[in-house]
Structures are given as C-alpha cells and as structure tokens.
C-alpha cells in the first residue's frame, strides 16, 4: 500500500519503485534487460541455463503473501514474498524455507537506480549492505554471506528441511540514519493478521467470492496508504499493443478510476477507504474545482509532465517507455459525473457528512452548467481532436442528477428547479444528437457512425431504463461491431497503421472493463445466462494469481497493458454483485 513489486514465476523481481508507486524504479528489468535491475531468488542453476520456474505458486489464503515452491532433484523449497503494512518506508521481505532435501539456492541482486540508468555505490556499513545514489539508499539485510561480482550482489547457500533464511530490501533517504534492522518473522505474522482482519470486513458472500476477494485485495494494495490516493496500476509502459506505441504511465490517481474503485469498496463494506479517498479528493481539488484535473499524483500533485526514457528498450521491445502522463490536463467532462456519483454513494451508504464535500459537488455542477456543451477528449483520453462524446454528456447528466438528489435529501442547498431543467436539457441533447435512429443505437460522438463500449454504461447509471429499445439496440450493435472473435469487447474501432479517432496508430486488445460492462448489460436486459457465461469466460483470463491487466489480446491470447489494473478488477466485482442480485445463480 505504498509501492509494488512484480514477481516472475522464476522468482525474479523485475519491477520495484521505491519508496512510492510513482518513484524511480530500482528494478526496471521488466522494461529492459537484467542490466536495468532485478533480484532473482530461487534454486541455483547452471550459468548457461534458464532459471527454473516455480512448480506452483499462490497467495497464502486471502492475503498478499506470495508463496512460490520449486520441486528440484535435490528437494523442495519455498520462497515467501511480502511487503509488511507499516509506518515509514516500505520493505520487501523474502523468506527461503526448506521443505525437503537439501537445495542449493542463489540470490542475485542487481540494483540500478533511476529506471536502470544509475549504478549505485554499494558498500558495507556495520555488517549491512547499502546501495546509495543521490537522495536514495537501499539497505539489503540477510544472515547468509554475500559477495559482489560484476556489479551484482550474490548469496550462495543451501537450505535444509525446516530451515528459514530471510532477505530484506529497505529504502531510506540517503542522508538519514540506517533503517532499523528488519524483523522478518514478526513482520510476516503481522502481515498475515492485517489481511485476515481486513478481509473479514467484506460484506459480499455470494458466488465467486474468491475472485471478488482477490480483486478487493488488489484494489486495497493499489491504495497509497499515507494519503488515500488510488493508482490505476503500479506499472508504466506495459504495451496495449505488443511492439506498438500505446504505452502509458498508470502510476497516478485518475479521478475516474479512483471513483469507481471507491464505489466497489463501498458496496462490499469498506467505508474507511472511502473516507480516506474523499479527504484526498478535497485536498487535491483544493479551492479551485474549475481547474479540476482528470488525474493527480498519489499525494495530490498536479504536475505530471510526460517524458520518454530512451535508454530502456521497452517490454518486448515496445517503445517508447514513458513516465509522467500528458493527459493530466485534458478536458474530460465525464469525470464530473464519476466523482459526483462516488460522493453520492458515500453519502447514501452512511459515510459521515462532510460539508466541504457537499460544497465541492455544488461547485462542480456550476462549472458543468457553463461547459457541458463543449467537446472534450472523453473517457479514453484521445489524442486526436476533441469531440462531443456521448458518454461524457451522459456522465454530465449523472453529475446533475445526483446533485439534485443531494439537495432533495436536505443535505445541500441549490437552485434545484434550475438544475432539473439542466438535467432535462442534457438528456434531450444526448437523445437527439447522439442517437442513430436508422441503426437504433447511440454512437460514440454526436454525428459519428462509430460505436463505443462506454455506451454500455447508459442503463447502469440510470440515464435510460434497461428495457428502452434504444438501450437494447445499442447493446446489440456493440455486440455486432465491437466484439472480437472470442466474444470480448473492444473500446472502439481502431485503424491499424492509420490514425483513428484516438489520434494514434496501431490496434489494441479487448478492453476487459468493457467486456464486464457487456455482462452487466446482458443481465439487466434479462439475458442472464449469456451474461454469466461471458463473466465466467472473463474470469478464465486471470493469471495464476487471479490478477488482470488492462486488456486481452485476442490474437496472441494473452493479457496486455499495465498490470494489475484497477479498471479491470473493479467491474469484476460489480458484475459479480449484479449477477448475484439478478438471480443468475439461482439465488
């Protein structure tokens, strides 16, 4: 809940940013080569051989404690990886445990600061290994002997049955005193207890609870505990199109993603996270809601300048590698709807009233009153020309509708009759200009012929009832025109090597959130069996740990995009709840 380490099946950590999700990576091998930083811990192997992959791995119960086990000719060994929730800087702890036989092991640690560009000064300090570069220091602690070779720190050892050997990496500002010596076993016990207690608060006990709990844990892990900000994903530049240029930095707090994450947490019993995010929102927006950004840094930072790291070749040579995100200053009118909907849900589920939150909601509507008729970049952050996106207008309607409900509940004051007229005006505008009568479908933008999967949200937010013929027509049109061969849903049409509506060349995979939205809509219009089958098909795409990236490549049959992705795990939760409520499981 401060940063994240990605662990490969062979025991290699090839992505870790310290001390925050959005800090520079000390292991950036994921986006380059081992020269850019990694930490492998597993059974020893010949120098010219590939490191062996774990025979099996999984999380320990409902936690974020990863256990990887190798069956080798000499015995069986387990490596337990975890980050203890704690005050102060984050730690990555790895415990090797012998299960049978005597297994030769190796730890190979190559720290490279600033996304693999800087070789730190590695030295010994009072029996500990420390790597220093500029403002950062990383401390490496273990009880076994280590040695340096080829700018890498190694440890070679043998583990016997019942033997446990711990390795810890801790970050500390380089000008401060060394961090306290780690206590791996106590930290493991505390970490397990933390997750056990947190999961006990979940109010969902329906079908597929395992998938829902894993998604909730993932969303909690993507929450930056010191501030309550929620990152969209802990990675940057994992490509949406292998070998292409659709590579973006997702280590920031999108208001849209955070708002829908908050909604899922609230629906499953997690109010504390909602309170923390609301406080984060009020600090980030401050007194200037007219200049609302679509995303902020995890502490509320506004400047997220985009740059390219030309020394990194990219994941599977998918360049460029980007840090920062130039979309931060786009106009996306739908964000006002998502934020207002989240505040409304927090209010409806009994979160203690916050007068400034209500005031903020009123200010957002006053802004929309003046600007809802403008074109924008829309939910998908197009880098082409602005358009009158239908989804943006629908979410502007949502913002006004939920604010009217707030006023009618007696918890805010505002020109309710004036805003009821505004709500009607937006509704009429969308139905007149965003609907293709000949094809009986809403379209991506006013006057366009293209479809857009975000139109699936029209019945979900209450803009029109599910049984409206225009809703059913839109669902069926998207199934016809935006489905892949295996039944998943694309966001919108792309144009291959030509620039499409999003201003980018290349194609992309099926956007997983859109496929979950389709399952929701199918359930809402009574096609429950079809919805359930699509949902189960989506669950089958998760990796061996139950995690989802942003998209599914229907040609390569693999996940693509940043990983793990909040915007995929949120609709998984929502669809499970909707299917349960619809009686899809006989409940």
N, C-alpha and C positions, 0 to 999 in steps of 0.2 A: 504493500500500500504506500510505497514511496518510489519504487522502481521495479524492474522486472528482469529476470534472467531467462533466456531461452535455452533449453537443454535439448541436445540432439539424442537420438536413440543410441549413439555410441558413447554417451557420457560427456560430450563436449558442450561447454557453454560457449556459444559463439556470438552472443549479443548480451551486453550488460552496460547500461549507462549509470554513472554514479555522480552525485548522490540522488538525482531525481530522474523521473522518466525522460525529461527533455534535456538532461545533461549530455555532455560529450560521452561517447562510448569508450570504455577501456577494452572491451572485446567487440570488434567490429568484423570478425571473420565472416559473419552472415552476409555482409555486403561486399566481400572481397575474398581474400585468401587468409591462410593462417598467419601470414606476415602482418595482418591487421589486428591480431589479438584473438586469443582463445584460451580456454582452460579445459583440458581433457583429463578425466579421472576414470580409469577403468582397468581391466586386465591388461597386463603387459603383452605386447605383440612385436613381431619382427619389424624392423625399420622399414622394409620394403613392402609390408603388408598393410591392408586397410585395417583400422581399428575395429574390433568386433562390436556388432550392435547387441544391445541388451536382448536376452532371451525373452524377457517380459518386463513390463513396467506399468505403473499405475499410481494414482494418488492414494494415499493412506486414508481410507474412509472418505468422509466429507471434509476434506482439508485441502490445503495447497502444499502438502508434504509429498514430494515425488520420490517414489521408490523404484529403482532400476536393478534388475537382477541378471547376472550372467551365469550360465552353466558352462563351465570350461572343462577340459580334460583333467585338470588338477583339482577341481572342486567348484563350489558355487559361492558367489559373493554378491553382496547387495550394497548399493550406494544410495544413501538417503540425502536428498537435496531440499533445502528450505530456506526461507527468509523469515526470521522471527519478527512479528509485530512488536515494535519497541520505540521508545523515545530516542531521539538522537539519530545519527546517521544509520543507513541500512547495512545489514550484514548478509553475506551469502555463506551458508554453512553446508558442508558436505561431509557426511559420516560414512566411512567404509566399514562394513561388517562382514566377517567371515561366517558363512553358513555351513560349509562342509569342505573338507580337504584343506590344502594349503595353496593359496592362489597368489602368484606373483602379480603385483599391481604397479601402476605408474601414474603419477600426477605430472602433467606438463602444463606449466603456467606461463603464458606469454602476454604480458600486459603492454598495451600500446594506447597511449592517451590521445585525446583529440581525434577520435574516429580512426585510429590506426596510423596516424601521421607522426606521432612523437614517441620516441623511445625514452622511457623514464630512467632516472638514476635509481638503480636498485642496489641496496646495501643492507647490512645487518645493523640492528640497533638493539642493544641489550638482549641478544638472543632471538630477536624477531626480524623478519624480512620486511622491508618497506620499500615501496616504489614511489618516487617523488617527481613531479613535473609541474612547475608553476604553482598555482594555488592548491593543487590536489596532492594528497598522499593516500596510497592504498597499502594496508597492512595485511600480511599473509602469515597466519599462525598455524602451526601443526607440531605434533610431538615427534614426528619422524625427521630424519636428517634430510636436508635439501642441498642441492648444489646448482651452480649456474653453468650453462653451456649454450653457446650460440644465442645469447641474449634471451634465454629462456630459463626458468627456474624449474628444476626437476626434483622429484622424490621417487625412489625405487624402494619397494618394501614388499613383504609377504604377509598376508593376513591369514590367521588360523581360525578354526571354529570358535565362535563366541568373542573373538577379539574385535574391538571397535577403535577406529583411528579417525580423528576429526581433522578437517581442514577448514579454515575460515578466511574469508576476504572481508575487510572492513575499510570503509572510507573515512577520512578525517581531513579537514583543512590542513594544508602542509605547515602552516605557521603555528598550529596548536600542539599541545602535548599529545603523546601517543594515546590512542583509544584504550580503554580498559581491556585486559585480556578476556577473550571470549569464553563463555561457559556453554559449550555445545549441547551437552546432555540436558542441562536445565532449560536451555532455550528450546530444545526440541519438545520437551514436555509442555512448556508454556505455549508454544505454537499450536500443538495439538489441542490443548484446552481452549485456546482462543477460538479456533474454528469450530470446535464442538459446541461451545456456548453460542456462537453467532448463528450457526445453522439451526439451533433449537428455536430461534425466534421466527422461523419461516412458517407461515400460516397455510401454505399450499400442501395438501396431502393427496392430490389426485393422481391420475395415471402419469407415467413418465416423470415421476418425481425426481429420479436420479438425474435426468437431463436438465430439469429445471434447477435443481440444487447446484449442479456443476456450473450452469450459466450464472446463477446468482453469485456464487463464489468468485467467478471470473470478473463479474461487474464490480464486486467489492474490491477485488485485487487491483482493478483499474482506477480506483478512487485514491487520490493523493491525500493521505490521512491528515497531514498538517493543515490543509486548507479546505478540504471537501470538494476540490475540483476533480472532475472525472475525465480521464483521457479517452480518446476514441480508440486507440490501440497503443501498445508500448513500443512500436517499431516505426521506422521510416523507410520508404522507398522499396518495400516489397511489391513487386510489379503486379498490376492488374492484367497485364498482357506480357507474358514472358518474352524478353528481348525487346520490349517496346519502351515508350517514354512515359507511360501513365504511372509514374512513381511519385508518391507524395508522403509528406511527413505528417503522421497522425498523432503525435505525442502531445496534443493540446486539447483544450476543453472546448468542443463545439457546443454551443447552447442547445442546438437541436438534439445531438446525441445525448448530452447530459440530461436534458429534459425528459426524453423518452426512457432513459435509464432510470431516472428518478421515478417515473410512473410505474415501471415494473417492480422496483423495490417497494414502493408504497403498496402496490396491490398484493404483495406477498409478506407484508408485515414489518417492513423496515423503515421506521419513521426517523430514526436518528440520522441516517444518511440523507434523508430528505431535508431535515432541519439544517444539516451542515452545508448541503448544496445551496439551499435558499440563502444562507448567510454569505456563502461565496458569491452568489449572483449579485447580491445587494452591494458587496464591496467592489466587484468587478465593474458593474454598471455605474456605480457611484451616483453623482448628481446629474448625470448627463445622458439620460436614456435616448435623447435624439440622435446621439452618436453611437448607438448600440452596435457592437461588432458581432459577427456571427461566431467568432471564436476568440479565446483568450489563452494566455499561458495558465499553467495549473495554479498559480498564485494570483491570477487576475491580470497578468501583464498584457499590454495592448500591442506592443511592437514585436511582430513575429516574422521579421524580414526573411525572405526566401533566398537561399544560396545553393550552389551546386558544389559537391565535393569531388573534384576531378581526379583525385588520387585513388578513389575507390571504383572498381570496375562494375559494381552493382551485382545484385543477386542474379546468378546465372547470366551474367553479362547484360543485365537490364539497366542501362544507364539513361539518364543521369541519376546519381544519388542526391537527393535534395534534403536540406534541413531548413526549418522555418516553413512558413506557408503563406504565399502571396494572396491566397483567397480571403485572408482575415478582414480585408477592407471592402469585400464585395457587398452589394445590397442583395439581401435575401429576405424578402418580406415574410416568408413562411415562418421564420424564426420567432416572430412576434406571437404567432399562434401557438407554437410549441411551448414557449416559455409561459405564456398565459395559461395554457392547458395544464402544465405542471403545477403552477401556483394554485390553480383552481382545484386540482386533485388533492394537493396537500391540504388545502382548506377543507375539502369535503371529507377527508379521512381523519380529521380531528387534530391536525398539527396546530400548535398554539398560534394564535393570531399574531401577525407582525404588521404593525401599521404602515411601515415603510414599504413592505411588500405590496400592500393594497394600493399605496400611493404610486408605486412604480407601475403597477398594472394600469392605472388610470392614465399615467403619462404615456405609456406605450400606445394606448388607444388614441390619445390626442395626436400622436405622431402619425399613426395609421390613417386617421381622418384626412390628413393632408397628403399622404403619399401612397395610398393603396392602389391608385390608378396608374402608378408609374411601372415601367418594365423593370425587371431585375434579373439577377443571374440564376435564381432558383435553387431548389434543394440540391441539385447535382453540381453546383458550383461551376457552371460552364465558363469556359474561357473564350467563348465566342461572343457575339453581340447580345445585349440584353433583350429579353422578350417578355411578353405578358404571359407568364407561365400560369396555367390553370391551378396547379397545386398551390402556388403562392397566394393566389386570390382566395382559394378555399380556406387556407390557414389564416388569412386576414379575417375572414368571416368568423372562424373559430375564436380568434382573439376577442372580437367584439361580442360574440355570443356569450363567452364565459365571463366577460366583464359585466355584461347585463345581469347575469345570474348572481354575480358577487353583489351588485347593487341591490337586486331584489331580495337577497338574503338579509339585508340590513347591515352588512359589514363594510360598506363603502357608499360614498355619495357621488353622484354624477348625473349628467343630463340623459336620463335613461330613455326618454321618448326620442330624443335626437339620435341616440345610438341605435335604437331599434330601427329607425329609418335607415341609418347607415348599414346595418346588418341586412336589411331588405335590399338596399341598393347593390351591395356586393353580390348577394345571391342572384339577383336578376341579371347583373352584368355577366357573371360566370355562365349562367344557363343560356344567355343569348349569344355570347361571343366565343365561349369555349366548348360548345356542343355542336357536333356534326349531325344534323338531322338525317341526312341521307344514309349515313352508316350507323346511326343510332349509337354514337359513342362520344364521350368527351375526348378532347385532343390535348396534346402536350402544351400548346400555347394558342392564344387567340389567332384564328385564321390559318393554323397549320393543319397538315394532314397526319403528321406523326403522332404516334401514341406514346404514353409514358406510364411506367408502372406506378408512379406516385398517385395516379388517378384512382388506384385501388383503395386509397385512404378516404375517399369521399363518403362511403357509408360508415366507415369506422369512426369518423369524427362527428357524425350526425348531420352532415350537410344535406344529404338526402337519405330517405329510408332504403334499406336493402332491397325491398321489393319494387322500387321505382324502375320502370322499364329502361330508363337511361343508365342506371347503375348496372343492371343485368347486361345491357348491351355493351357497356364499357368493359365489364369483366370478360365477356365472351370475345370481344375484339382483341383484348390483350392476350388472351389465350391463343388466339389465331396468329397474331402478328409478332408477339414478343416472346413466344415460347421457344426454347431450344429443343433439340431432338429428344432429349431425355426428360422434357416436361418442366424444366426450370425457367424462370422469368428473367429476361434482360431488362435493364433500366429503360432503355430507349434504343432506337436504331443507331448503329454506328456505320461509318462509311469506309472501313478498311484503310487503305493508304491515303484516302482523301480526308479532308477535314469535314466533320459532321457538325451537328448542332452544338456540340460542346467545344468546338474550336480546336480539336485535337485529332491527329491521325491515329490509325490503328483501331483494333477492336478490343473488346473486353469480355470477361466471362459473365455468367449469370449472377446477378446481384442477389445474395442469399436473402437479405431482408425482403426484397420484392417477392420472392417465392413464398416466404412465410405470410406476407400480406395476401397473396393469392389464396392460400389455405384458409386464412381468416374470412375472406370474402365468400369463398365457396361455402363455408359453414354458415355464414349469415344469410345466404340465399337458399339454404336448405339442402345443398349438395354435400351433406356431411360425410358420407363415405369417401367421396372424391377428395374432400379436404383432409381427412385422416390419412389417406394413402399418400398424399403429397407431403404431409407433415412427417410421416414415418420415413419417406424417401429422403427428406432433408436431414433427418436425424442420422441416417446412414452415412452421410457425407462427413460427419465429425471425425477428427483423427482419433487415434487410440486412447487419447486422454479426454475425449469429449469436447474438444475445442474446435472453433470455427474461425476461418479467416473471413475476408470481406466477400469474396466471390468464388464461384466454381467454374473452372474451365471445362466446357462440355467436350472439347476436342482432346485435350490432354488428360481428362478425367482426374483432375487434381484441384486442390484449393489454391487460390491465388489472391494476392493483395495482402495488406497489413494484417498482423496476426498476434494474439487473438483479437477479434474485432467486436467491440461493444454493440455496434449496429447490427450484428448478426445474432448475438446472444439475447438481446432484448426481445426481438419479435419471436424468438423460440419460446421464451417464457409466456409472452402474450398469447401466442397461438395455443399453447398447451392449456392455458386458462380458459380460452374461448371454446376450445373443443370439449373440454370438461363440462362447461356450462351449457353447451349445446346438446349434451347427451350423446356425444359421439362414441362414448364407451359404455353406453347403457346406464350411465349414472343419472 
